[in-house]
Amino acid sequence: MCPEDNYQPLTFMARPEQLVQADRVDGSMYYEPGLFELELERIFYKTWIWVAHESEIRNPGDFKTTKIGRQPVIVVRDKTGAIRVLENRCRHRGATVCEKSRGNATGFTCPYHSWSYGLDGTLRALPYPDGYEDILDKAGLPLRSLRVDSYAGMVFASFNQDVEPLSDFLGAARHWIDLFMKQGAGYPIKTQGEHRFRFQGNWKIQLENTTDGYHFPIVHKSWMSSVDEETSAMLSFMTDDQAVTHALGNGHSVMVMVPGHVDLDQDDGTEALQERFAHVTQALSQEMAPAQVRRIVRSLHGAGFNLNLFPNVAMSMSFLRVLHPVSATETEIRHVALGMDGGPEIANRERLRIHEHFQGPFGFGSPDDAEAWERVQRGAHAGKNVPILVNRGLNRESVAGNGDKVSHATDEGGMREAYRMWKRMMSDE
């Protein structure tokens, strides 16, 4: 029987939660503008959204600008060292008070009428104040602050002041975040720059991709043929029983691709260091103990898994992938390279070369992924009466002792977890 047999396509006139079933979703979820507007209100403006890594705002006055949904915000470290996320909108006439992507400042001044704000958002001064005597209280007009919290250097913010605690939202994903950070090989993680691009497709198409091992040897065949045999073998997980996906709850999921690198602190010494990194091994061996050299070289590819944090950030092996929804049919992606803060420069350079080879604008991975995502978007418009299937592996999904739903890395358990959370948040209830 074909999946579309007895399938009744739904329009957006249906309640949003009706668009998601256990093994499929309605194609209109990729292109319906009204549904996209509801997603902004019920998901992106209601829950925790990743906005920065602490290494991007290291010192007082350091800031970066970004968006949550359509709304521009400033992530800044104030004079006391606290991290704040402020609406990037002057309280006077609504102009953005900062247009630089990042930098260091003592405050923010609106270019329209020169209202100036402190790093904590307080309105400090405005020109020609005599016109506001007895009608304006500066203390009542700060840049509006979002709720902010962080975990393991990952900074999240929410417009919803009553949002659940971040630790509860992350839940079982915290264990995997801790494991991910071990790729610092004893050093803290830092960002090393980013590649930003847009694709013509819905944000959920990219959300699905991070824990979709099924596509990897197909879409990334050219990349697999461009790397050494050791790297290719490391990522040949299609028939590895230890390569699994965990549905972690709250829309989060993790896909294990290199089981031996899940916990980089665990090393029995039997794994040979890759020949391609011989120059790194040789250089580090002149100044470090063999155990530390081995720890750094084994971590150059990052952790052995992709962790998807609903709804907008993936901690993907050795980089962060951040999505910004632009419209129902357009999404911005940031690929953020990671390195060891204070670690040896030769190792950080090697990590950048690895990043460029796959995620960079002239790399193999990003262009191939973007092409696949856009073809999904185009095809979704053609199949008005055909569902989007997320049923791979349902016949072999099991429940672990901790409650995780577990299936193979090539199965679609991560997608099903994301859509369970989508359905919950989009429900009229």
N, C-alpha and C positions, 0 to 999 in steps of 0.2 A: 504494500500500500504506500502510495506517495504521501509525503508530509502534508501536501495541500488538500488531500482528500478530506472532505467534511470540514475543511478550514473555512471559517467565516471571518474575512478581513474586517477589521474595525477601523472606523474613522475617528478623528479627534473629538467628534461629538460624544464618543464613549468616554466614560471616566478613565483617567490616565492609567490607573492600576490595572484596568482590564486589558491593556496592551501587552502585558507581560504574563506569559504562562510558564510552567515549569521547564519546558524544553524548547521554547521558541518565543520570539517577540515580534510585534507587528512592524512592518517596514516603515510605517509613517513616523516611527520614532526617530528616524534619521533625517527627516526633511520638513516636518510640520512646524511652521513658525510659531503658532499659538502654544504648542507643547514646549518649545524651546523657552518661551517667556515664562511658563510655569516652572520649568527646571531652574531657571535663574532664581525665582522667588522661593521655591520650596527646597532647593538643594544648595545652590551656591551662596545664597544669602541667609541660610539657616544653620549650616553645619560648619565644622572646622575646615578651613582651606589652607593648604601649605603656601607660605608667602616668601620664605627666605631660609637660608642656612646661616647660622650665627657667624661663620667666618666672613660673610659678606658685609656685616655691620660690626666689625671688631672693636672700634674705638668710639668714644662719645662724639656725636656729630656725624658719624657714618650713616648713610642712608641709601636706600634703593627705592625706586618707584615700580609699581606693578599694578595689576588689576585683579579684582575679585569679580567674576562675571564681567559686566561692563563698567563697574565702578572703580575709578582710579584711587589708589591708596599709596601712602608713603610708609615704608618700614624704616624706623630710625632708632638709634641708640641715643638716649638723652644724656644730660650731663651727669646724672647719678649712675649711669650704666644700665638702666632699665631699657628694655626693648618695647617700643610703642608702635602701633599701627594706626595711622591717622587718615581720615578721609582727605583726599587731595582736592579740596574744594574750599575756596574762600567763603567765609560766612557772610560776606557782603553781597556780591553779585554772582557768585558761583564759579569764578574762574579757577583753574588749577593753579596752585601756588608753587609747584615745582614740575619742570618738564625734563630735567636731566634724569638719565637712567640710574645713575649712582654718583656718589661723591661724598664730600664732607662739608658740613655747614654749621653755622651757629644758630640758624633759624631759617624760616621760610617767609618770603615776602611776595605778595600778590602783585603781578606786573600791571594790573589794571588800575588800581587806586592805592597801591602801596600799603595795604594793611599787612602788618608783619606779625609773625607767630613764632613762639619759642619752640624748642625741640620737643617739649612736652605738649605742644598744641595750644598753649595759652595765647590769647590775643595780647600782644605787648604794646603796640602803638598803631595809630592811624593818623594820616595827615589832616591838618585843618580841623581839629577836634571841636571847634566852637559850634559847628553845625549840629553836633550831637549832644550838646549839653542837656542834661535831664531826660534824654530819651534813649540813651544807650549805656549799657553796663558792660564794659569789656570782659569782666569775669564771666559773664553769661554767654559769651560768643567764642569759645575755643574751637579749634579744628576738632571735629568729633572723633572720638577714640573708639576703636574696636576692642573686643575682648581678645587677649593675647595669652598664649602659653607655648611652651616648647618641650620637646623631648629629644634627648641625645643630640642636641644642636639643631634639630629641625624645628622651625618656627611656624606656628599656625595662628590664624586669626579668624574671628567670626563676627559678623554684624549682629548676631543673636546674643544678647547679653545673658540670656538664660540657657544657653547651650550646655549640654552635659559636659562634665570635666573631660579634658583632653585624654587623660589616662584611660577613662572608660571608653571613649570613642575609639581609641587605638586598640584597646583590648589585647587580644592574642598577637597582634602585629608588633607589639613592643619587643617581644622576644626576638623577632626577626630583624627589627631595626638594630638591636644590640649586636646581633651577629654581623649585620651589614657593616657596621662601623669598625669591625675588627680588621677590615682591609687596610686600615691605617698602620698596621704592623707595629703597634705600640705608640704611634703618633696620632694626634687628633686629625680628623678629616678636614680638608678645606676645599673650597671651590677654586677651579682653575680656568674660568672663562666659560663661554657658552656659544652654542650655535642656535640661532632662532630662525624659524621659517613658518609659513602658513600652508595648509593644504585645503582643498575644496571638498570638505566633508564634515560630517557631524562629529562632535567631540567623543561620543560613545564608541565610534568605530576605533579610535585610538585607544580608548580606555580598555577595550576588549583585547587589544593586541599584545599588551605587556605580558600576560600569562597565557598566551596562545602559542604553545610549543609546536603545534601541528603545522604552522606555516613556515617554521624556521628553515628547514633544509630545502624548501621549495622557493620561497621568496628570496632567501639569502644564498642561493646556490652559487652566485658569482663571488660573494664574499668568501664562502667556504673554499672555493677553488683558488682564492688569492692568498690564503694563509698557509703556514707550514703544517706539515702532517700532524704534529703534536697538538696544535691548537684545534685543528679540524677534528681530531679524534676526541679531544676533551669535550667538544660540543656535539658529539654524535650520540644523543641521548634518546633517540626515537624508540629503541628497544630495551633501554635500561630500566629494569624494574624499580631501581632506587630513585629514578627521576619522576617525581610526583608533584601534584598540585594540591595545596591545602586551601580550602575555603575557611577564612579566619573569622568571619562574622563582620557585621557593619559595612559590608561591601568590599572588605579587604581580602586579598588572596596572595599566595606566594607560589611560584613555580620553581622547583629545584631542577637545575640543568646539569650541574657538576657536583654530585653528592659529596665527593671528597673535599670540596672547598666550601661546604656550608659553614663550618666552623673553622676559620683559618688558624685558630690557636691549636687545633688538633692536628698533629703531624707525626706520623710514625717513622718518618725518615726514608721511606721506601720509594717515594715519588721522585723521579729524576727531574732536576730543574731544566727548563726548556733551553735548547741550544740557541734559540733566537735571542735569549737574554744573556748570553755568555759574556758580552762586553759589560753588562751591568754587574753580573756576579764578580767578574774580575776586578772591576773598579772598587766595588764595595768591600771586597775581601782585603784590600790594602789597609782598611781602617776600622773594620767591624769584625766581631766574632762570627764564626761560621753559622751559628744558630740564628743570629739576627739577619745575616745576609740571606739565608734561606727563607726566613719569614717574609722579608721584603719582596724577594723575587717571586715567591709563590702567590703573593697578593697583587701582582701587577695587573692581572685580568679582573681583579675585584672579587666580590663574593660569588659563590656558585649558584646564585638564584636571582630571580626577579621578584620584587615585592611591590604589589600594587596597593596604594592607599587611596581609597575612595574619598573624593571624586577626582582629584586633579594632579596627583604626583605619584611617580613610580621610582623606586630605588632599584635600578636595573643594573645588576652586576657591578659595574664600575662608574656609573654616572646617574644623574637624576634626570628624569624626563617629566617635564611640567606641561600641562595643557591649559590653555585659556580658551573658553568658548567665545567665539566672535558672533556667530549667527547659527541658525539651524544647519547651515551648509558650509560653514567655514570655521576652522580651528587654528589657533596659533600654538606652536610647539617650541619649547626651549629644551635643548640638550645641554646639561651642565656637567662639565668635566670635573672630576674629583682628584685630589692628590693628598699627600701626607704633609700636614702642617709642621714644618721644622724637619721634615725628612730629607734624605739626600736628593739633590737636584737631578742627578742622572736618572733616578727612578721616577721622579715626577715628570721629567721630559719623556721618558718611555711611556708613561701612562697617557700623556697627551697624544703621542703618536698613535697609540692603540685607539684612543678616542676618535682621532681624526680619520683613521682608516675605516671605521664603521659609521660613526655618528656625524662626521664632519660634512660640509657642503660638497666636497669632492670625494666623499667616502662611498662605500658600497651599501651600507645598511639603510640610511635615512631615505635616499632617493627611491630605493626599492619598496620600502614600507609605504612612503607617501603615494607612490603609484598604485599600490594595492588598495590603500584606503580610498583614493579618489574613484577607483573602479567600483568599489563597493557602493559608494555614494551614487554613482551614475546608474548602477544596476538596480538599486533600491527603487528608483523612480519607475523603472520598467516593470517591476514585478508587483503590481498593485494587489494581486490576489494570492501572493506567495509569501509565507512567513520567513523570517530570518531564524535559522536553526541554531540552537545552542545545546544540542542534545548529545554530543559526542562524549562517551564515557559514562553515561547514566547507568549502563548495565554493569559497570564495574566500580562504581562509587561506593566507598565504605565510610564508616564513622569511626574516627580514632577515639581513644580513651578520653582525650581532653575535649571531645565534641567537634573537632575539625572534620569537615567532609573532605575525604581524600580520594583522589583519582590520579591517573597517569598525567605526566607533564604535557602530553599531546591532547588531553581531554579538555573539555570546556567548562570545567568546574569553577574556574575563576570568573568566567563571564556570568555563569548562573548566580554566583554570589553577588556580583555587582548589580545584577538586575533585581535580585531580591531586595537589596537596599534601595535601589531606585524605586521599586514598587512601593516599599514602605514609606519613603519620604514623599512620594507623589500622591499617596492616597488622600482622598477627601476627608478621611477620618483624622 
